[in-house]
Amino acid sequence: MRKTLVAFALLGMASFALAQRVQDVKGNHAQLYPTKDKAIGWARPGGGGAQNISYHGGPVIVSAKHVSIFWGPSWADGSGNLNPVASEMLGFFAQFGTSGEYKVIKQYSGIQATNLTNTFWWDSSAPPTNVSDTAVRNEVIKYFTNGGGSPDASTVYSVFLPSGSYSSYGSSTSCGGPNLQYCAYHSNFNYNGTNVKYASLPYPGCGGCQWTGFTVAQNFEHFACHETREAVTDPDGNAWYDRRGYEADDKCAWSPAPFLGTGGFGYQWEWSNAVSGCVKTGQ
């Protein structure tokens, strides 16, 4: 997202007209994926004279893993059987790390194609209607303290919110909230000495966070694709981005059009320095 350093206390005054990077008072960054009407959408396949992203010295996640955290009773039945959307998300993550759509990012600091795994945890408790960033972090910590073990710095922990709840970051919100600005985001925080990477994936229940013809699961996959790759290529906000502060996924957000790719799942295009433009897959 665009590299804009803003104190968390001032987020209420921020205008998220484009994808932006914001920073809280502890120095942790958050990267908000804008709704499609607010996206920059200037990159195209081939890219012409568009500027490549560059390396700024920070770490990447070379061999990433992933955990899905489904928060809310509607994600499963009384026997713990996941609903169709959650089940499809596990299928997406089970193959994403070795797919061509993921392999595009191998060109950045030696990132490897990897089995992200389909590890998950279902928290049957009901989230609040307004799920703040603090609540999302606490839900990740709850996973650790409820059998998830010690945090792992190479794992991205994605928190999926149900219909009826919305995400908020400062005064900006996702679908269902009073100030719709974004569809998802990823960030990081320190827990017991580990730099934890996580994503907030709110229910895509409004037109600004839906793509024509996509199912609910495919819309979730589209955002999970974006947030996971960004958490891998720029986990701390100091690795790969361009001179305007846009990361590889930001440069292709919403345009070219999200597509159905490997496995029939939903994806977005990814910036490739190799061709100076957006591509669907890599080698």
Residue pairs with C-beta under 8 A, 6 or more apart in sequence:
1 19
1 20
1 21
1 31
1 32
1 33
1 230
1 245
1 246
1 247
1 250
2 18
2 19
2 20
2 21
2 244
2 245
2 246
2 250
3 21
3 237
3 241
3 244
3 245
3 246
4 14
4 20
4 21
4 22
4 245
5 21
5 22
5 23
6 14
6 20
6 22
6 23
7 23
7 24
7 25
8 22
8 23
8 24
8 25
8 170
9 25
11 22
11 169
11 170
11 171
11 172
12 170
12 171
14 20
14 22
14 170
14 172
16 32
16 34
16 38
16 172
16 181
16 182
17 34
17 38
18 34
18 38
18 39
18 40
19 31
19 32
19 33
19 34
19 39
19 40
19 246
19 250
19 253
20 31
20 32
20 34
21 29
21 30
21 31
21 237
21 245
22 29
22 30
22 32
22 169
22 170
23 29
23 30
23 237
24 30
26 189
28 187
28 188
28 189
28 190
29 187
29 188
29 236
29 237
30 133
30 169
30 185
30 186
30 187
31 185
31 186
31 187
31 230
31 234
31 237
31 247
31 250
32 169
32 172
32 181
32 182
32 184
32 185
33 182
33 183
33 184
33 185
33 223
33 226
33 227
33 250
33 253
34 181
34 182
34 183
34 253
35 180
35 181
35 182
35 183
35 206
35 208
35 209
36 208
36 209
36 211
36 254
37 208
38 181
38 208
39 253
39 254
39 255
40 246
40 250
40 251
40 253
41 253
41 254
41 255
42 50
42 251
42 255
43 50
43 251
43 252
43 255
43 256
43 269
43 271
43 277
43 278
44 50
44 255
44 256
44 277
44 278
45 256
45 269
45 277
45 278
45 279
46 275
46 276
46 277
47 271
47 275
47 276
47 277
47 278
48 276
48 277
49 276
50 251
50 276
50 277
51 242
51 243
51 244
51 276
52 242
52 271
52 273
52 276
53 108
53 240
53 241
53 242
53 246
53 247
53 248
53 251
53 271
53 273
54 240
54 241
54 242
54 243
55 108
55 109
55 239
55 240
56 238
56 239
56 240
56 241
57 238
57 239
58 234
58 235
58 236
58 237
58 238
58 239
59 235
59 236
59 239
60 108
60 109
60 110
60 111
60 232
60 233
60 234
60 235
60 239
60 240
61 111
61 153
61 154
61 156
61 197
61 231
61 232
61 235
62 109
62 110
62 111
62 112
62 154
63 112
63 114
63 154
64 97
64 111
64 114
64 116
64 154
64 155
64 156
64 228
64 231
64 232
65 114
65 116
65 117
65 119
65 152
65 154
65 155
65 156
66 93
66 96
66 97
66 116
66 117
66 119
66 155
66 156
66 157
66 158
66 228
67 117
67 119
67 120
67 121
67 143
67 148
67 155
67 156
67 157
67 158
68 86
68 89
68 90
68 93
68 118
68 119
68 120
68 121
68 158
68 160
69 120
69 121
69 123
69 139
69 140
69 143
69 157
69 158
69 159
69 160
70 76
70 82
70 86
70 120
70 121
70 122
70 123
70 160
71 123
71 125
71 127
71 139
71 159
71 160
71 161
71 162
72 123
72 124
72 125
72 126
72 127
72 161
72 162
72 164
72 165
73 124
73 125
73 126
73 162
74 83
74 162
74 163
74 164
75 82
75 83
75 85
75 86
75 122
75 160
75 162
76 82
76 83
76 86
76 122
76 124
77 83
80 122
82 90
82 120
82 122
84 217
85 216
85 217
85 220
86 120
86 122
86 160
88 217
88 221
88 265
89 160
89 217
89 220
89 221
89 224
90 118
90 120
91 118
91 263
91 265
92 217
92 221
92 224
92 263
92 265
93 116
93 117
93 118
93 224
94 115
94 116
94 117
94 118
95 262
95 263
95 265
96 102
96 116
96 224
96 225
96 228
96 265
97 113
97 114
97 115
97 116
98 113
98 114
98 115
99 261
99 262
99 263
99 281
100 261
100 262
100 280
100 281
100 282
100 283
101 225
101 261
101 262
101 267
101 270
101 280
101 281
102 113
102 229
103 113
103 281
103 282
103 283
104 229
104 248
104 270
104 272
104 279
104 281
104 282
105 111
105 229
105 232
105 233
105 248
105 270
105 282
106 112
106 113
106 282
106 283
107 272
107 273
107 274
107 282
108 233
108 239
108 240
108 248
108 273
109 233
109 239
109 240
111 232
111 233
116 228
121 143
121 146
121 147
121 148
123 139
123 142
123 143
123 146
127 135
127 139
127 161
127 162
127 165
128 135
128 165
129 164
129 165
129 166
129 176
130 165
130 166
130 168
130 173
130 177
131 161
131 165
131 166
131 167
131 168
131 200
131 202
132 168
132 169
133 167
133 168
133 169
133 187
133 200
136 159
136 167
136 198
136 200
137 189
137 198
139 159
140 157
140 159
140 191
140 196
140 198
141 191
143 157
144 150
144 151
144 191
150 192
150 194
151 191
151 192
151 194
151 196
152 194
153 194
153 195
153 196
153 197
155 197
156 186
156 197
156 198
156 199
156 227
156 228
156 231
156 232
157 196
157 197
157 198
157 199
158 198
158 199
158 201
158 224
158 227
158 228
159 198
159 199
159 200
159 201
160 201
160 203
160 220
161 167
161 200
161 201
161 202
161 203
162 203
163 203
163 205
164 176
164 203
165 176
165 202
165 203
166 173
166 174
166 175
166 176
166 177
166 202
166 203
167 173
167 174
167 177
167 182
167 184
167 185
167 200
167 202
168 174
168 177
169 182
169 185
169 200
171 179
172 179
172 181
172 182
173 179
173 180
173 181
173 182
174 180
174 182
174 183
174 184
174 200
174 202
174 209
175 183
175 202
175 203
175 204
175 205
175 206
175 208
175 209
176 202
176 203
176 205
176 206
180 206
180 208
183 202
183 204
183 208
183 209
183 223
184 199
184 200
184 201
184 202
184 209
184 223
184 224
184 226
184 227
185 199
185 200
185 227
186 197
186 198
186 199
186 200
186 227
186 228
186 230
186 231
187 197
187 198
187 199
187 200
188 195
188 196
188 197
188 198
188 235
188 236
189 195
189 196
189 198
190 196
195 235
195 236
197 231
197 235
198 231
199 224
199 227
199 228
199 231
201 220
201 223
201 224
201 227
202 209
203 216
204 210
204 216
204 219
204 220
204 223
209 219
209 223
210 219
211 218
211 219
211 222
211 257
211 258
211 266
214 222
214 258
214 266
217 266
218 260
218 265
218 266
219 266
220 266
221 265
221 266
221 267
222 258
222 266
222 267
222 268
225 249
225 266
225 267
225 268
226 249
226 253
226 268
229 248
229 249
229 270
230 247
230 248
230 249
230 250
233 239
233 240
233 247
233 248
234 240
234 241
234 247
234 248
240 247
240 248
241 247
241 248
241 250
242 251
248 270
248 271
249 268
249 270
249 271
251 271
251 278
252 268
252 269
252 270
252 271
252 278
253 268
254 268
256 269
256 278
258 266
258 267
258 268
258 269
259 266
259 267
259 268
259 269
259 280
260 266
260 267
261 267
261 280
261 281
262 281
267 280
269 278
269 279
269 280
270 278
270 279
270 280
270 282
271 277
271 278
271 279
272 278
272 279
272 282
274 282
